[in-house]
Amino acid sequence: MQTDQIFIKNYVLYLLGKIVPGLVGLISIPIFLRLFGVTVYGEFALIYSLFLLSITSVTGWLTQGIIRFYNETNNKSFFRKTIFIVTFKLITLSLVLTLPILVYFNYSGIFFIIVVVLSLYLAACFTVSIAIHQAKFEAKKIILADSFRAIFFITTPVVLFFISPLLALFFGVLLSFLAGFIFLNLRNCINIQFKSVLSFPIRTNIDSQNIIKQLWAYGWPLAIWFFLATLLNISDRFIIDYYYGLEKAGEYSAIYDVFSKVFKFLLAPAITAIFPILVKLSDEKKSNDLLKKVIIYELLVFSLLILTLIFFKDFLITDVFKFKNAHDVEPIVIPIFIGSFLWQLSILVHKPLELKKETIKMLWAVLFATIVNLTLNLIFIPIYGYIAAAYTTIMGSVVYIFSISLINYQYYND
């Protein structure tokens, strides 16, 4: 089967699989806004942003390493066991930073903290499990697991609406990752000895150390990259909250989350489908041709969607979200939409560097983009409000794409 056909087949599978999670993700935002209010959603969005920052920093480099090296290892069972042990210990270390932040924001209730801690462990295990199944081209299993996760994410807070709103929302996070992880690993449970998992520092044999060294050599720049990339996309929410309060942060987060989910639904399956194929392709010309075709597809999707959004923008603001301050929200819709798309596009643009293991160059590019984004946010949000954040999001993505394109150009012309 030709690479184009393999890509289309896997893309369609992942796209179909995103129907349930995508729709649930979209409708969950207006449901949560109406059920709990924009202020509570803003509070949830800020904490969940920190939650995602922890998860992506810990697992981002691991997932890319799994996809890159899983099929090259001979003892795949041992490889998986090592991955889960490393994940467990890294999450434990991340809690050293996460728990003080929760206490600082006065989320010191022991039950709430237990829910967040368990959610972190389950989210990390679910994420690396997805990467393992992705490397094995088990698209159908990933689809079903993600669908179960999405259903629990929306239904749990609705069922538990009568308890603390914030706790109900995080119960949804906890049970969603639990459901997804159980589905992925119920039949192929990995036998990890509890004692070996808790031992610290990591007591591993030479084979485990070699796996960790291989992943770390490839992935340490990606660990920082994922941290900076997530920071680039969430820092504006905290600055908005600082100057204008949780309600404004909630409005901005709701709009951004909707568009982010739309593009993850339509475009992320393309990235998921293409990366394992690019890893296996030895012909650089075929890799570049496939990448160009996917980029053109993403641009076509964006063009159709933005035309649709222009006509239905008012309906989205007033009838779907029912924002009280529609005149304040309206100017940020199109800029946030463009910024969300450009960031998804940038993930595809940097794939050639990722394949060549030039992750340090990717790190420098995202560091530069994050500094530009943060600087502009700190300067302009206090002056112009959250509309400035919508435009700085565009600028951050443009800077990253330009930097990556320049690095790619220099790489191929040296």
ABEGO torsion letter per residue (X at the ends): XBAAAAAAAAAAAAAAAAAAAAAAAAAAAAAAAAAAEAAAAAAAAAAAAAAAAAAAAAAAAAAAAAAAAAAABABAAAAAAAAAAAAAAAAAAAAAAAAAAAAAAGBABAAAAAAAAAAAAAAAAAAAAAAAAAAAGBAAAAAAAAAAAAAAAAAAAAAAAABBAAAAAAAAAAAAAAAAAAAAAAABBBBBBAAAAABOBBBBBAAAAAAAAAAAAAAAAAAAAAAAAAAAAAAAAAAAAAAAEAAAAAAAAAAAAAAAAAAAAAAAAAAAAAAAAAAABABAAAAAAAAAAAAAAAAAAAAAAAAAAAAAAAAAAAAAAGBABAAAAAAAAAAAAAAAAAAAAAAAAAAAAAAAGBAAAAAAAAAAAAAAAAAAAAAAAAAAEAAAAAAAAAAAAAAAAAAAAAAAAAAAAX
